[in-house]
Amino acid sequence: MKKLAVIITMLIVVMAITGCSEKAYMDYIEAMRKTSAEKSGKTSIKLSTKVAFDKDSLTIDEITEISQYSDMRLDMTFQYDMNEKKIVADVYTNAGGAGMDYNFLPRW
């Protein structure tokens, strides 16, 4: 019975210490307000992968087919201006040495 009382007391103390304070909640609300009021901006994402395959157990055809996945790259940049209703997305992909550029300009 004492163990249960100690565990419950510890649980209450931990919950009281780690619980969200009102200031943290207000900071969150303010951040959400600022984010929704954002009218223009730019975001970039860059991904690169290098994968090594165990080629000892593969046939030549399988090695040829999966070799294009050993070195891959993806670069994306998004720019937006909601006041002018413009969004531009520039995307570059490279897989197996073959690269492609994409530009997206949606119309409203």
C-alpha positions in Angstrom: 0.0 0.0 0.0 2.9 2.4 0.8 4.4 1.7 -2.7 1.1 2.7 -4.3 0.9 5.9 -2.3 4.5 6.8 -3.2 3.9 6.1 -6.9 0.8 8.2 -7.0 2.5 11.0 -5.1 5.5 10.9 -7.6 3.1 10.8 -10.5 1.3 13.9 -9.3 4.5 15.8 -8.7 5.9 14.9 -12.1 2.6 16.0 -13.8 2.6 19.2 -11.8 6.2 20.0 -12.8 6.0 19.1 -16.5 2.5 20.3 -17.3 2.0 23.2 -19.7 2.0 26.6 -18.1 -0.4 29.3 -19.2 2.6 31.3 -20.6 3.6 28.4 -22.8 0.1 28.1 -24.1 -0.1 31.8 -24.8 3.2 31.7 -26.6 1.8 28.9 -28.8 -1.3 30.9 -29.6 0.8 33.9 -30.5 3.0 31.8 -32.8 0.0 30.4 -34.5 -1.4 33.9 -35.0 1.8 35.1 -36.5 2.1 32.1 -38.8 -1.4 32.5 -40.2 -0.7 36.2 -40.8 2.4 35.4 -42.9 1.8 36.7 -46.4 5.1 35.9 -48.1 8.0 33.7 -47.6 10.5 31.1 -49.0 11.2 27.5 -48.0 14.0 25.3 -49.2 14.5 21.5 -48.8 17.5 19.6 -49.8 17.7 15.8 -49.6 20.6 13.6 -50.7 21.0 9.9 -50.3 23.9 7.5 -50.9 23.1 3.8 -50.6 25.5 0.9 -50.9 24.0 -2.4 -52.0 25.4 -5.9 -51.4 26.3 -6.7 -55.0 27.7 -10.2 -54.2 24.2 -11.7 -54.1 22.8 -9.8 -57.1 22.8 -10.6 -60.8 24.3 -8.1 -63.3 20.8 -7.1 -64.4 19.7 -6.4 -60.8 22.9 -4.4 -60.2 22.2 -2.3 -63.4 18.6 -1.7 -62.3 19.3 -0.6 -58.7 22.5 1.3 -59.4 20.3 4.4 -60.3 19.2 4.5 -56.7 22.7 4.5 -55.1 23.1 8.3 -55.4 19.9 10.4 -55.4 19.3 14.1 -54.8 16.3 16.3 -54.5 16.3 20.1 -54.1 13.1 22.1 -53.7 12.5 25.8 -53.2 9.0 27.3 -52.7 8.4 31.0 -52.8 5.0 32.6 -52.2 3.4 36.0 -52.0 -0.2 35.8 -51.0 -0.8 39.5 -51.5 0.0 39.1 -55.2 -1.4 35.5 -55.3 1.9 34.1 -56.6 3.5 30.8 -55.8 6.7 29.5 -57.5 8.1 26.0 -56.9 11.5 25.1 -58.3 12.4 21.4 -58.1 15.6 19.6 -59.1 16.0 15.8 -59.0 18.9 13.7 -59.9 18.8 9.9 -59.9 21.5 7.8 -61.4 23.2 10.8 -63.0 20.1 11.9 -64.8 18.9 15.3 -63.5 15.7 17.1 -64.2 14.5 20.6 -63.4 10.9 21.5 -62.8 9.2 24.9 -62.4 5.7 25.2 -61.1 3.8 28.5 -61.5 0.1 27.8 -60.6 -2.5 30.3 -62.0 -5.4 31.5 -59.9 
